[in-house]
Amino acid sequence: MQAKGDLIRFPEAADAVPSDFAAFFAEEHRGLYKALYCVTGNREDGKDLSQDASLKLWERCGEIDQIEDPTGYVSRMALNGFRVWLDDHTLLVDR
């Protein structure tokens, strides 16, 4: 776990684009989960968001070789999911 104020390093794009989703997922899921746990402050929400983002990439796994930066793609999907999560949680607080 990182201390408060530490910078979070997002996964960097691999030198070679992975041709297999399972290999990509094995390499990237832990870092993605950690980043989302840090931004949500909740393990379950971080896990759900990382799984949702990975699922979006899995839906395109036949095209993974054609995605220029799969790590960037899954990170973008995760952050888009976080924005929706944040809006939903803000609405719950405002009620």
Backbone as JSON Lines, residues from 0, in Angstrom:
{"i":0,"aa":"M","n":[0.85,-1.17,0.0],"ca":[0.0,0.0,0.0],"c":[0.9,1.23,0.0]}
{"i":1,"aa":"Q","n":[0.47,2.26,-0.69],"ca":[1.26,3.47,-0.77],"c":[0.86,4.44,0.33]}
{"i":2,"aa":"A","n":[1.83,5.22,0.76],"ca":[1.58,6.23,1.78],"c":[0.9,7.43,1.16]}
{"i":3,"aa":"K","n":[0.2,8.17,1.97],"ca":[-0.46,9.38,1.51],"c":[0.58,10.32,0.93]}
{"i":4,"aa":"G","n":[0.29,10.86,-0.23],"ca":[1.2,11.8,-0.88],"c":[2.15,11.16,-1.87]}
{"i":5,"aa":"D","n":[2.27,9.81,-1.85],"ca":[3.12,9.13,-2.82],"c":[2.49,9.21,-4.21]}
{"i":6,"aa":"L","n":[3.32,9.31,-5.21],"ca":[2.83,9.32,-6.58],"c":[2.45,7.91,-7.0]}
{"i":7,"aa":"I","n":[1.4,7.81,-7.77],"ca":[0.96,6.53,-8.3],"c":[1.47,6.42,-9.73]}
{"i":8,"aa":"R","n":[2.21,5.37,-10.0],"ca":[2.71,5.14,-11.35],"c":[1.73,4.23,-12.08]}
{"i":9,"aa":"F","n":[1.17,4.74,-13.17],"ca":[0.3,3.91,-13.99],"c":[1.18,2.99,-14.84]}
{"i":10,"aa":"P","n":[0.66,1.83,-15.2],"ca":[1.45,0.91,-16.01],"c":[1.88,1.57,-17.31]}
{"i":11,"aa":"E","n":[3.12,1.33,-17.69],"ca":[3.62,1.86,-18.95],"c":[3.32,0.87,-20.06]}
{"i":12,"aa":"A","n":[3.22,1.4,-21.27],"ca":[2.97,0.54,-22.42],"c":[4.14,-0.42,-22.58]}
{"i":13,"aa":"A","n":[3.82,-1.65,-22.85],"ca":[4.87,-2.66,-23.07],"c":[5.58,-2.38,-24.38]}
{"i":14,"aa":"D","n":[6.82,-2.84,-24.48],"ca":[7.56,-2.67,-25.73],"c":[6.87,-3.38,-26.88]}
{"i":15,"aa":"A","n":[6.35,-4.55,-26.62],"ca":[5.64,-5.31,-27.64],"c":[4.18,-5.42,-27.25]}
{"i":16,"aa":"V","n":[3.29,-5.2,-28.19],"ca":[1.86,-5.32,-27.91],"c":[1.54,-6.79,-27.69]}
{"i":17,"aa":"P","n":[0.91,-7.13,-26.56],"ca":[0.61,-8.54,-26.3],"c":[-0.38,-9.1,-27.3]}
{"i":18,"aa":"S","n":[-0.17,-10.31,-27.73],"ca":[-1.07,-10.94,-28.7],"c":[-2.12,-11.79,-28.0]}
{"i":19,"aa":"D","n":[-2.01,-11.94,-26.7],"ca":[-2.9,-12.82,-25.97],"c":[-3.49,-12.06,-24.78]}
{"i":20,"aa":"F","n":[-4.8,-12.07,-24.67],"ca":[-5.45,-11.32,-23.6],"c":[-5.04,-11.84,-22.22]}
{"i":21,"aa":"A","n":[-4.96,-13.14,-22.05],"ca":[-4.61,-13.7,-20.75],"c":[-3.24,-13.22,-20.29]}
{"i":22,"aa":"A","n":[-2.29,-13.18,-21.2],"ca":[-0.94,-12.7,-20.86],"c":[-0.99,-11.22,-20.49]}
{"i":23,"aa":"F","n":[-1.73,-10.46,-21.27],"ca":[-1.85,-9.03,-20.98],"c":[-2.5,-8.82,-19.62]}
{"i":24,"aa":"F","n":[-3.59,-9.52,-19.37],"ca":[-4.31,-9.38,-18.1],"c":[-3.41,-9.75,-16.93]}
{"i":25,"aa":"A","n":[-2.66,-10.84,-17.07],"ca":[-1.76,-11.28,-15.99],"c":[-0.71,-10.22,-15.67]}
{"i":26,"aa":"E","n":[-0.24,-9.51,-16.7],"ca":[0.78,-8.49,-16.5],"c":[0.22,-7.19,-15.93]}
{"i":27,"aa":"E","n":[-0.99,-6.83,-16.32],"ca":[-1.49,-5.49,-16.06],"c":[-2.54,-5.35,-14.96]}
{"i":28,"aa":"H","n":[-3.25,-6.42,-14.62],"ca":[-4.41,-6.25,-13.74],"c":[-4.06,-5.75,-12.35]}
{"i":29,"aa":"R","n":[-2.94,-6.19,-11.8],"ca":[-2.59,-5.77,-10.43],"c":[-2.32,-4.26,-10.35]}
{"i":30,"aa":"G","n":[-1.57,-3.74,-11.3],"ca":[-1.28,-2.3,-11.32],"c":[-2.54,-1.47,-11.53]}
{"i":31,"aa":"L","n":[-3.41,-1.96,-12.41],"ca":[-4.66,-1.25,-12.66],"c":[-5.53,-1.24,-11.41]}
{"i":32,"aa":"Y","n":[-5.62,-2.4,-10.76],"ca":[-6.4,-2.47,-9.52],"c":[-5.85,-1.53,-8.46]}
{"i":33,"aa":"K","n":[-4.54,-1.51,-8.28],"ca":[-3.93,-0.64,-7.27],"c":[-4.24,0.83,-7.55]}
{"i":34,"aa":"A","n":[-4.14,1.22,-8.8],"ca":[-4.43,2.62,-9.16],"c":[-5.88,2.96,-8.86]}
{"i":35,"aa":"L","n":[-6.79,2.06,-9.21],"ca":[-8.22,2.33,-8.98],"c":[-8.58,2.26,-7.5]}
{"i":36,"aa":"Y","n":[-7.91,1.4,-6.75],"ca":[-8.11,1.37,-5.31],"c":[-7.69,2.71,-4.7]}
{"i":37,"aa":"C","n":[-6.57,3.24,-5.18],"ca":[-6.09,4.53,-4.65],"c":[-7.05,5.67,-4.96]}
{"i":38,"aa":"V","n":[-7.62,5.68,-6.16],"ca":[-8.5,6.8,-6.5],"c":[-9.88,6.66,-5.88]}
{"i":39,"aa":"T","n":[-10.36,5.42,-5.67],"ca":[-11.68,5.25,-5.06],"c":[-11.61,5.21,-3.55]}
{"i":40,"aa":"G","n":[-10.49,4.74,-3.01],"ca":[-10.36,4.6,-1.57],"c":[-11.07,3.37,-1.03]}
{"i":41,"aa":"N","n":[-11.49,2.48,-1.93],"ca":[-12.27,1.31,-1.53],"c":[-11.82,0.11,-2.36]}
{"i":42,"aa":"R","n":[-11.48,-0.97,-1.69],"ca":[-10.97,-2.15,-2.41],"c":[-11.99,-2.75,-3.36]}
{"i":43,"aa":"E","n":[-13.21,-2.89,-2.9],"ca":[-14.24,-3.51,-3.75],"c":[-14.54,-2.66,-4.97]}
{"i":44,"aa":"D","n":[-14.63,-1.35,-4.79],"ca":[-14.87,-0.47,-5.93],"c":[-13.7,-0.51,-6.91]}
{"i":45,"aa":"G","n":[-12.47,-0.53,-6.38],"ca":[-11.3,-0.63,-7.24],"c":[-11.3,-1.93,-8.02]}
{"i":46,"aa":"K","n":[-11.68,-3.0,-7.35],"ca":[-11.75,-4.31,-8.01],"c":[-12.82,-4.32,-9.1]}
{"i":47,"aa":"D","n":[-14.0,-3.79,-8.79],"ca":[-15.08,-3.75,-9.77],"c":[-14.69,-2.92,-10.99]}
{"i":48,"aa":"L","n":[-14.11,-1.76,-10.76],"ca":[-13.73,-0.89,-11.88],"c":[-12.63,-1.53,-12.74]}
{"i":49,"aa":"S","n":[-11.67,-2.18,-12.11],"ca":[-10.6,-2.81,-12.89],"c":[-11.16,-3.99,-13.69]}
{"i":50,"aa":"Q","n":[-12.09,-4.73,-13.12],"ca":[-12.7,-5.84,-13.85],"c":[-13.54,-5.33,-15.02]}
{"i":51,"aa":"D","n":[-14.29,-4.25,-14.79],"ca":[-15.1,-3.68,-15.88],"c":[-14.22,-3.21,-17.04]}
{"i":52,"aa":"A","n":[-13.12,-2.53,-16.71],"ca":[-12.22,-2.04,-17.76],"c":[-11.58,-3.22,-18.5]}
{"i":53,"aa":"S","n":[-11.18,-4.25,-17.77],"ca":[-10.59,-5.43,-18.4],"c":[-11.6,-6.14,-19.29]}
{"i":54,"aa":"L","n":[-12.85,-6.16,-18.86],"ca":[-13.9,-6.77,-19.67],"c":[-14.07,-6.02,-20.98]}
{"i":55,"aa":"K","n":[-14.0,-4.71,-20.94],"ca":[-14.12,-3.92,-22.17],"c":[-12.99,-4.27,-23.15]}
{"i":56,"aa":"L","n":[-11.79,-4.47,-22.63],"ca":[-10.69,-4.89,-23.49],"c":[-10.9,-6.32,-23.97]}
{"i":57,"aa":"W","n":[-11.38,-7.2,-23.09],"ca":[-11.63,-8.59,-23.46],"c":[-12.63,-8.67,-24.61]}
{"i":58,"aa":"E","n":[-13.63,-7.79,-24.6],"ca":[-14.62,-7.76,-25.68],"c":[-13.95,-7.48,-27.02]}
{"i":59,"aa":"R","n":[-12.78,-6.87,-26.99],"ca":[-12.03,-6.58,-28.21],"c":[-10.77,-7.45,-28.33]}
{"i":60,"aa":"C","n":[-10.72,-8.56,-27.59],"ca":[-9.48,-9.35,-27.55],"c":[-9.08,-9.89,-28.91]}
{"i":61,"aa":"G","n":[-10.01,-10.07,-29.81],"ca":[-9.66,-10.48,-31.16],"c":[-8.91,-9.4,-31.91]}
{"i":62,"aa":"E","n":[-9.0,-8.18,-31.41],"ca":[-8.36,-7.03,-32.05],"c":[-7.19,-6.5,-31.23]}
{"i":63,"aa":"I","n":[-6.8,-7.19,-30.17],"ca":[-5.8,-6.65,-29.25],"c":[-4.49,-6.32,-29.97]}
{"i":64,"aa":"D","n":[-4.16,-7.09,-31.0],"ca":[-2.94,-6.79,-31.77],"c":[-3.08,-5.5,-32.55]}
{"i":65,"aa":"Q","n":[-4.31,-5.08,-32.82],"ca":[-4.54,-3.87,-33.61],"c":[-4.66,-2.62,-32.73]}
{"i":66,"aa":"I","n":[-4.82,-2.81,-31.43],"ca":[-4.88,-1.67,-30.5],"c":[-3.45,-1.2,-30.27]}
{"i":67,"aa":"E","n":[-3.2,0.05,-30.6],"ca":[-1.83,0.58,-30.53],"c":[-1.24,0.47,-29.13]}
{"i":68,"aa":"D","n":[-2.04,0.8,-28.12],"ca":[-1.55,0.77,-26.74],"c":[-2.62,0.15,-25.84]}
{"i":69,"aa":"P","n":[-2.62,-1.17,-25.69],"ca":[-3.64,-1.82,-24.87],"c":[-3.65,-1.33,-23.42]}
{"i":70,"aa":"T","n":[-2.47,-1.03,-22.88],"ca":[-2.41,-0.53,-21.51],"c":[-3.1,0.82,-21.42]}
{"i":71,"aa":"G","n":[-2.84,1.68,-22.37],"ca":[-3.51,2.98,-22.41],"c":[-5.01,2.83,-22.6]}
{"i":72,"aa":"Y","n":[-5.41,1.89,-23.43],"ca":[-6.83,1.65,-23.69],"c":[-7.55,1.22,-22.41]}
{"i":73,"aa":"V","n":[-6.98,0.22,-21.72],"ca":[-7.64,-0.28,-20.5],"c":[-7.59,0.79,-19.4]}
{"i":74,"aa":"S","n":[-6.54,1.58,-19.35],"ca":[-6.46,2.68,-18.36],"c":[-7.52,3.73,-18.64]}
{"i":75,"aa":"R","n":[-7.71,4.05,-19.91],"ca":[-8.74,5.03,-20.28],"c":[-10.13,4.51,-19.92]}
{"i":76,"aa":"M","n":[-10.39,3.23,-20.22],"ca":[-11.68,2.64,-19.88],"c":[-11.89,2.67,-18.36]}
{"i":77,"aa":"A","n":[-10.83,2.4,-17.62],"ca":[-10.92,2.41,-16.16],"c":[-11.23,3.81,-15.64]}
{"i":78,"aa":"L","n":[-10.55,4.81,-16.18],"ca":[-10.79,6.18,-15.72],"c":[-12.16,6.69,-16.15]}
{"i":79,"aa":"N","n":[-12.63,6.28,-17.31],"ca":[-13.99,6.62,-17.71],"c":[-14.99,5.97,-16.75]}
{"i":80,"aa":"G","n":[-14.74,4.71,-16.39],"ca":[-15.59,4.04,-15.41],"c":[-15.56,4.74,-14.06]}
{"i":81,"aa":"F","n":[-14.37,5.23,-13.69],"ca":[-14.25,5.95,-12.42],"c":[-15.07,7.24,-12.46]}
{"i":82,"aa":"R","n":[-15.08,7.93,-13.58],"ca":[-15.9,9.16,-13.68],"c":[-17.37,8.86,-13.46]}
{"i":83,"aa":"V","n":[-17.86,7.78,-14.05],"ca":[-19.25,7.38,-13.86],"c":[-19.48,7.01,-12.39]}
{"i":84,"aa":"W","n":[-18.54,6.23,-11.83],"ca":[-18.61,5.84,-10.42],"c":[-18.68,7.07,-9.52]}
{"i":85,"aa":"L","n":[-17.84,8.05,-9.82],"ca":[-17.79,9.27,-9.02],"c":[-19.1,10.04,-9.12]}
{"i":86,"aa":"D","n":[-19.66,10.14,-10.32],"ca":[-20.96,10.81,-10.49],"c":[-22.04,10.1,-9.69]}
{"i":87,"aa":"D","n":[-22.06,8.77,-9.75],"ca":[-23.06,8.0,-9.01],"c":[-22.92,8.21,-7.5]}
{"i":88,"aa":"H","n":[-21.69,8.22,-7.01],"ca":[-21.46,8.4,-5.58],"c":[-21.72,9.83,-5.13]}
{"i":89,"aa":"T","n":[-21.5,10.78,-6.01],"ca":[-21.8,12.19,-5.68],"c":[-23.31,12.37,-5.57]}
{"i":90,"aa":"L","n":[-24.05,11.71,-6.46],"ca":[-25.52,11.8,-6.41],"c":[-26.04,11.21,-5.11]}
{"i":91,"aa":"L","n":[-25.44,10.11,-4.65],"ca":[-25.89,9.5,-3.4],"c":[-25.64,10.41,-2.2]}
{"i":92,"aa":"V","n":[-24.53,11.15,-2.22],"ca":[-24.2,12.06,-1.13],"c":[-25.12,13.27,-1.14]}
{"i":93,"aa":"D","n":[-25.48,13.74,-2.34],"ca":[-26.31,14.93,-2.48],"c":[-27.76,14.69,-2.08]}
{"i":94,"aa":"R","n":[-28.18,13.45,-2.03],"ca":[-29.59,13.16,-1.74],"c":[-29.89,13.36,-0.28]}
